[in-house]
Amino acid sequence: MKYIKVAIPDDLEEKVRSKAGVLYGARKGSLSRSVTDALFNWLCPDPEMYIGTTPNGMSFEVPEKLIPGLMEILIDILKPSNVIYSYLHGEEEVELNLLAEEAKSKIREMTDILLNPTFMAELETASLYTGGGGCFLLEANLNKKQRIFIAERLLKQEGIEIQLTKEQFSIIVREGHVEVLY
């Protein structure tokens, strides 16, 4: 264990101590843990995976290999009768209107479409948008159980098993390290 002595402004020190108390409790070691986590996040590369709740649904940043699994999970949870995939192919807009089971069964052979930065899926009462590169925004009216199930099942596909307890969360996976913020 190494010790580093640093000087920081008084107002920052108060905020750091307050945040450490909220995150890790008012006990011995919480400040060290808080600063260590902050430095780890600062020094580490971008997360391999991010799953978080938003006011209108959820957001995801997932590896390419998990994108078909994400679509399968959403179809399972949201239970639409049909799914509409739309994207641009060159300058032409393509729209595929499929029954949910057909959309689910074909998803593994549609990886190129899912990676298309213009991809969008309409699952009746929900919409999934992409910014490309595995980043997705789900607009849906989800209850706590649905949010937790989506996140836990997606993480399980990556071999990560956790149990979430709250409706609002952010999960960051970086170099095998899983951080859950409530």
C-alpha positions as CSV (number, residue, x, y, z in Angstrom):
1,M,0.0,0.0,0.0
2,K,1.3,3.4,-0.9
3,Y,0.4,6.8,0.5
4,I,0.2,10.0,-1.4
5,K,-0.1,13.4,0.2
6,V,-1.9,15.9,-2.0
7,A,-3.3,19.5,-1.5
8,I,-6.8,20.2,-2.7
9,P,-9.1,23.2,-2.2
10,D,-11.3,23.2,0.9
11,D,-14.6,23.1,-0.9
12,L,-13.4,20.0,-3.0
13,E,-12.3,18.2,0.2
14,E,-15.7,18.7,1.7
15,K,-17.5,17.4,-1.4
16,V,-15.1,14.4,-1.6
17,R,-15.8,13.5,2.1
18,S,-19.5,13.9,1.6
19,K,-19.6,11.8,-1.5
20,A,-17.4,9.1,0.2
21,G,-19.9,9.0,3.1
22,V,-22.8,8.6,0.8
23,L,-21.2,5.9,-1.4
24,Y,-19.3,3.9,1.3
25,G,-20.7,5.0,4.6
26,A,-19.2,7.1,7.4
27,R,-16.6,4.6,8.4
28,K,-12.8,4.1,8.4
29,G,-11.5,3.7,4.8
30,S,-14.4,5.2,3.0
31,L,-12.4,8.3,1.9
32,S,-9.5,6.1,0.7
33,R,-11.8,3.8,-1.2
34,S,-13.6,6.8,-2.8
35,V,-10.4,8.5,-3.9
36,T,-8.9,5.1,-5.2
37,D,-12.1,4.5,-7.2
38,A,-12.0,8.0,-8.7
39,L,-8.3,7.6,-9.7
40,F,-9.0,4.2,-11.1
41,N,-11.8,5.6,-13.3
42,W,-9.6,8.5,-14.3
43,L,-6.7,6.3,-15.4
44,C,-8.6,3.4,-16.9
45,P,-9.8,3.2,-20.5
46,D,-13.4,3.6,-21.5
47,P,-15.7,1.0,-20.0
48,E,-16.2,-2.3,-21.8
49,M,-19.9,-2.1,-20.9
50,Y,-22.3,0.4,-19.5
51,I,-25.9,-0.2,-18.5
52,G,-27.9,2.6,-16.9
53,T,-31.4,3.7,-16.2
54,T,-32.8,7.0,-17.7
55,P,-35.9,8.9,-16.9
56,N,-37.6,7.4,-20.0
57,G,-36.0,4.0,-20.2
58,M,-32.4,2.7,-20.3
59,S,-29.1,3.3,-22.0
60,F,-26.5,0.8,-23.0
61,E,-22.9,0.6,-24.3
62,V,-22.3,-3.0,-25.0
63,P,-19.7,-5.1,-26.9
64,E,-20.7,-6.0,-30.5
65,K,-21.1,-9.6,-29.6
66,L,-23.8,-8.8,-27.0
67,I,-26.0,-6.7,-29.3
68,P,-28.1,-9.6,-30.7
69,G,-28.6,-10.8,-27.1
70,L,-29.7,-7.3,-26.1
71,M,-32.4,-7.4,-28.8
72,E,-33.5,-10.9,-27.7
73,I,-33.8,-9.7,-24.1
74,L,-35.8,-6.7,-25.1
75,I,-38.2,-8.8,-27.1
76,D,-38.6,-11.2,-24.2
77,I,-39.3,-8.5,-21.6
78,L,-41.4,-6.1,-23.7
79,K,-43.4,-8.8,-25.4
80,P,-44.3,-7.0,-28.5
81,S,-46.5,-8.8,-31.1
82,N,-44.3,-7.3,-33.9
83,V,-41.0,-5.5,-34.3
84,I,-40.1,-3.0,-36.9
85,Y,-36.4,-2.7,-37.7
86,S,-35.4,0.3,-39.8
87,Y,-32.1,1.6,-41.1
88,L,-30.4,3.2,-44.1
89,H,-28.8,1.0,-46.7
90,G,-26.8,3.5,-48.8
91,E,-29.3,6.3,-49.3
92,E,-32.3,3.9,-49.2
93,E,-34.4,3.5,-46.1
94,V,-35.2,-0.1,-45.3
95,E,-38.0,-1.2,-43.0
96,L,-38.5,-4.8,-41.8
97,N,-41.8,-5.4,-40.1
98,L,-41.6,-8.8,-38.4
99,L,-43.6,-10.8,-35.9
100,A,-41.8,-10.8,-32.6
101,E,-40.8,-14.5,-32.7
102,E,-39.5,-14.1,-36.3
103,A,-37.6,-10.9,-35.3
104,K,-36.1,-12.8,-32.4
105,S,-35.1,-15.9,-34.4
106,K,-33.5,-13.8,-37.2
107,I,-31.6,-11.5,-35.0
108,R,-28.3,-13.5,-35.0
109,E,-28.1,-13.3,-38.7
110,M,-28.7,-9.5,-38.7
111,T,-25.6,-8.4,-36.9
112,D,-24.6,-6.0,-39.7
113,I,-27.9,-4.3,-39.5
114,L,-27.7,-3.9,-35.7
115,L,-24.3,-2.3,-36.1
116,N,-25.6,0.2,-38.6
117,P,-25.4,3.7,-37.0
118,T,-28.9,4.5,-38.5
119,F,-30.5,1.3,-37.0
120,M,-33.7,1.8,-35.0
121,A,-36.2,-0.8,-33.6
122,E,-39.8,-0.2,-32.7
123,L,-41.2,-2.7,-30.2
124,E,-44.8,-1.4,-30.2
125,T,-44.6,0.7,-26.9
126,A,-40.8,1.1,-26.9
127,S,-38.2,2.4,-29.3
128,L,-34.5,1.5,-29.4
129,Y,-32.1,4.0,-31.1
130,T,-28.4,3.6,-31.7
131,G,-25.5,6.0,-32.1
132,G,-23.4,3.2,-33.4
133,G,-20.5,1.3,-31.8
134,G,-22.7,-0.6,-29.4
135,C,-24.4,2.5,-27.9
136,F,-28.2,2.3,-27.6
137,L,-31.0,4.3,-26.0
138,L,-34.2,2.5,-25.1
139,E,-37.2,4.7,-24.7
140,A,-39.8,2.7,-22.8
141,N,-42.0,2.8,-19.8
142,L,-40.3,0.1,-17.7
143,N,-41.1,-1.0,-14.2
144,K,-38.4,-1.8,-11.6
145,K,-38.5,-5.5,-12.3
146,Q,-38.1,-5.1,-16.0
147,R,-35.1,-2.7,-15.6
148,I,-33.4,-5.1,-13.3
149,F,-34.1,-8.1,-15.4
150,I,-32.8,-6.5,-18.6
151,A,-29.5,-5.4,-16.8
152,E,-28.9,-8.7,-15.0
153,R,-29.6,-10.9,-18.0
154,L,-27.4,-8.8,-20.3
155,L,-24.5,-8.9,-17.7
156,K,-25.0,-12.7,-17.3
157,Q,-24.3,-13.1,-21.1
158,E,-20.9,-11.6,-20.3
159,G,-20.4,-14.0,-17.4
160,I,-21.2,-11.4,-14.7
161,E,-23.8,-12.3,-12.1
162,I,-25.0,-9.5,-9.8
163,Q,-28.2,-8.8,-8.0
164,L,-29.6,-5.3,-8.3
165,T,-31.9,-3.9,-5.6
166,K,-32.9,-0.5,-6.8
167,E,-34.9,0.8,-9.8
168,Q,-32.3,3.5,-10.7
169,F,-28.7,2.4,-11.4
170,S,-25.6,2.7,-13.5
171,I,-23.4,-0.3,-14.1
172,I,-19.9,0.2,-15.4
173,V,-17.7,-2.8,-16.4
174,R,-14.1,-2.0,-16.9
175,E,-11.2,-4.6,-17.1
176,G,-13.4,-7.1,-15.3
177,H,-14.2,-4.7,-12.5
178,V,-18.0,-4.1,-12.0
179,E,-19.1,-0.9,-10.4
180,V,-22.8,-0.4,-9.5
181,L,-23.9,3.1,-8.7
182,Y,-27.4,3.8,-7.3
